[in-house]
Amino acid sequence: MVKQLKHASSPLQNLRKEWSLFAALSIIYLFGGFALLAITWQTQYALIWGVFCTATLIYQFAVLWSGLPHNHRPGEIDILPVLGWGNRLTLIRGMLIAGLVGFLLIPEPQGWLAWLPGIFYTLAIAADFFDGYLARITRHNTRLGEILDMSFDGLGVLAAILLAVFYGRLPGWYLLVAFARYAFVAGLWLRNRSGKVNFELPPSVRRRALAGFQMGFLAEIGRASCRERV
C-alpha cells in the first residue's frame, strides 16, 4: 500500500520539478528583459516593466502549480508525469504575455523598441496555434492544457487591448471586450456561490473563429503602431 502511494505521487513530483524549471527560466527572462530596457531605454521604465512582468509571472506560477493535478487526458484520472511539449509551449506563450503586460503604464517605446509589444503578442498568437497542434500530435492534450490556455488567452487579449487603448490606438469603449471574459468568469463564480449549476459551453467553431479574428486584429493594430513609430 505504501509503495502504491509513493508510485502515485511520483508523477506529481516530476511535474513540480518542471514547474521549478519554468520558474527558473522565467527569472532569467525577467532579468534579461530588465537589462535590455535599462541599457537601451531608461532604468525607471525598466523597473516598471519588471514589476508588472513579475506580478504576471507569479500569477502564472500559481495557475500552473494549482493545475498540476489536472495534467491528465480528458476522461482519464491518471496524472501524466511530464507536462508535454504542448503545455511547455503554452508556458512560453505565458512568458511572452507577461512581457507584454510589463509595458502597461510606461510611455510607448520609440525606435526599434516600439516593435517589442507587437512582437511579444504576435509570437504569443503563433504559440497559441502550435501548442494545441503539438498536444494533439503527441497525444498529450490534458485538462491542465485547457486551464492554461483559457487563462493565458484571456490575459493576452486583456493586456493587448489595455495597451492599444493606452497608446490611443483603440477607443476606450473597447475595454468592454477586454473584460468580457472576466465578467463571464465572475458570473460563473456568483452562480456557484448562490448554489446554482454551471454548465460547460459546447464546442463552437464560431467562438474559436471569433477569438482568432480578435487576436489577429490586435496583432495588426500593434504592427501598424510600430510602423508609425519607427
C-alpha positions in Angstrom: 0.0 0.0 0.0 2.8 2.4 0.9 4.6 1.6 -2.4 1.5 2.3 -4.3 1.1 5.7 -2.7 4.7 6.5 -3.4 4.2 5.5 -7.0 1.1 7.6 -7.3 2.8 10.7 -6.0 5.8 10.4 -8.4 4.1 11.9 -11.4 3.2 15.0 -9.4 6.7 15.2 -8.1 8.1 15.2 -11.6 5.6 17.9 -12.6 6.7 20.1 -9.7 10.3 19.7 -10.9 9.2 21.0 -14.3 7.4 23.8 -12.5 10.7 24.8 -10.9 12.4 24.8 -14.2 9.7 27.1 -15.7 10.2 29.4 -12.7 14.0 29.5 -13.2 13.6 30.2 -17.0 11.1 32.9 -16.2 13.5 34.6 -13.8 16.3 34.6 -16.4 13.8 36.0 -18.9 12.8 38.7 -16.4 16.3 39.8 -15.7 17.2 39.7 -19.4 14.3 41.9 -20.3 15.1 44.3 -17.5 18.7 44.6 -18.5 17.7 45.2 -22.2 15.3 48.0 -21.3 17.7 49.6 -18.8 20.5 49.7 -21.2 18.6 50.8 -24.3 15.9 52.9 -22.7 15.6 54.2 -19.2 16.1 52.4 -15.9 12.9 53.7 -14.3 10.9 52.3 -17.2 12.8 49.0 -17.0 11.8 48.8 -13.3 8.1 49.4 -14.0 8.3 46.8 -16.7 9.9 44.4 -14.3 7.3 44.9 -11.6 4.3 44.2 -13.9 6.1 41.3 -15.6 7.0 39.8 -12.2 3.4 40.1 -11.0 2.1 38.4 -14.1 4.6 35.6 -13.9 3.7 35.0 -10.2 0.1 34.7 -11.3 1.1 32.1 -14.0 3.2 30.2 -11.4 0.1 29.9 -9.2 -2.1 28.8 -12.1 0.4 26.2 -13.2 1.0 24.9 -9.6 -2.7 24.6 -8.8 -3.3 22.9 -12.2 -0.7 20.2 -12.0 -3.1 17.6 -10.6 -5.2 18.1 -13.7 -2.3 17.0 -16.1 -4.4 14.1 -17.4 -6.2 13.4 -20.6 -9.9 14.1 -20.8 -11.9 11.3 -19.4 -8.9 9.8 -17.6 -7.7 10.2 -14.0 -4.1 9.1 -14.2 -1.7 12.0 -14.0 0.8 12.2 -16.8 4.4 12.5 -15.4 5.5 15.2 -17.9 3.9 18.5 -19.0 4.4 17.7 -22.7 5.6 19.9 -25.5 2.1 21.5 -26.0 2.0 22.7 -22.4 5.6 23.8 -22.4 4.9 25.9 -25.5 1.9 27.3 -23.7 4.1 28.3 -20.8 6.5 30.1 -23.2 3.4 31.9 -24.5 2.7 32.9 -20.9 6.2 34.4 -20.6 5.6 36.4 -23.8 2.3 37.7 -22.5 4.0 38.7 -19.2 6.5 40.7 -21.2 3.6 42.4 -22.9 1.9 43.3 -19.6 5.2 44.8 -18.5 4.6 47.7 -20.9 1.5 48.9 -19.1 1.8 52.3 -17.5 5.0 53.3 -19.2 5.3 55.5 -22.3 5.1 54.0 -25.7 8.5 52.9 -26.8 10.2 54.7 -29.7 12.5 53.5 -32.4 13.2 49.7 -32.7 11.8 49.2 -29.1 8.4 50.1 -30.5 8.3 46.7 -32.1 8.7 44.8 -28.8 5.0 44.8 -27.6 3.8 43.8 -31.1 6.5 41.0 -31.4 5.5 39.7 -28.0 1.9 39.4 -28.9 2.4 38.1 -32.4 4.7 35.3 -31.1 2.1 34.6 -28.4 -0.6 34.2 -31.0 1.7 31.8 -33.1 2.4 29.8 -29.9 -1.4 29.6 -29.2 -1.8 27.9 -32.6 1.1 25.5 -32.3 0.7 24.4 -28.7 -2.7 22.8 -29.4 -1.3 21.1 -32.5 1.7 19.8 -30.5 -0.6 18.5 -27.8 -2.8 16.6 -30.4 0.0 15.0 -32.4 1.8 13.9 -29.2 -1.5 12.7 -27.7 -0.8 14.9 -24.7 -3.9 17.0 -24.7 -4.8 17.5 -21.0 -7.2 19.3 -18.7 -4.2 21.3 -17.5 -3.6 22.5 -21.0 -7.2 23.7 -21.2 -6.8 25.6 -17.9 -3.5 27.2 -19.0 -4.9 28.0 -22.5 -8.0 29.8 -21.2 -6.1 31.7 -18.5 -3.4 32.9 -21.0 -5.8 33.7 -23.8 -7.9 36.0 -21.6 -4.8 37.6 -20.1 -3.2 38.2 -23.5 -6.3 39.8 -25.0 -6.7 41.9 -21.9 -3.1 43.2 -22.0 -3.2 43.8 -25.8 -6.4 45.9 -25.5 -5.2 47.8 -22.5 -2.0 48.7 -24.3 -3.9 49.7 -27.5 -6.3 51.9 -25.6 -3.4 53.4 -23.5 -1.5 54.2 -26.7 -4.5 55.7 -28.3 -4.9 53.0 -31.0 -8.4 51.9 -29.9 -11.3 53.8 -28.3 -12.0 53.5 -24.6 -15.2 51.5 -25.0 -13.1 48.6 -26.4 -12.2 47.9 -22.8 -15.6 46.1 -22.7 -14.1 43.4 -24.9 -11.0 43.2 -22.7 -13.0 42.5 -19.6 -15.7 40.3 -21.2 -14.1 37.0 -20.2 -13.5 38.1 -16.7 -17.2 39.3 -16.4 -18.2 35.8 -17.6 -15.9 34.1 -15.0 -17.3 36.3 -12.3 -20.8 35.3 -13.3 -19.9 31.7 -13.0 -18.4 32.3 -9.6 -21.6 34.1 -8.4 -23.7 31.2 -9.7 -21.6 28.8 -7.7 -21.9 30.9 -4.6 -25.7 31.0 -4.9 -25.8 27.2 -5.3 -26.8 27.3 -9.0 -25.4 24.8 -11.5 -23.0 25.9 -14.2 -22.9 24.0 -17.5 -19.9 23.5 -19.8 -20.1 25.5 -23.0 -20.5 23.2 -26.0 -17.7 23.2 -28.6 -18.1 26.1 -31.1 -16.2 26.7 -34.3 -17.7 30.2 -34.5 -16.4 31.0 -31.0 -12.9 30.0 -31.9 -13.0 31.8 -35.2 -14.2 35.0 -33.4 -11.3 34.6 -30.9 -8.8 34.1 -33.7 -10.1 37.2 -35.5 -9.9 39.2 -32.4 -6.2 38.2 -31.7 -5.3 38.8 -35.4 -6.9 42.2 -35.3 -5.0 43.2 -32.2 -1.7 42.0 -33.7 -2.4 44.1 -36.8 -3.1 47.1 -34.6 0.3 46.5 -32.9 2.1 46.2 -36.3 0.5 49.4 -37.6 1.6 51.3 -34.4 5.2 50.0 -34.9 5.4 51.3 -38.5 4.3 54.7 -37.3 6.8 54.9 -34.6 9.9 53.7 -36.4 
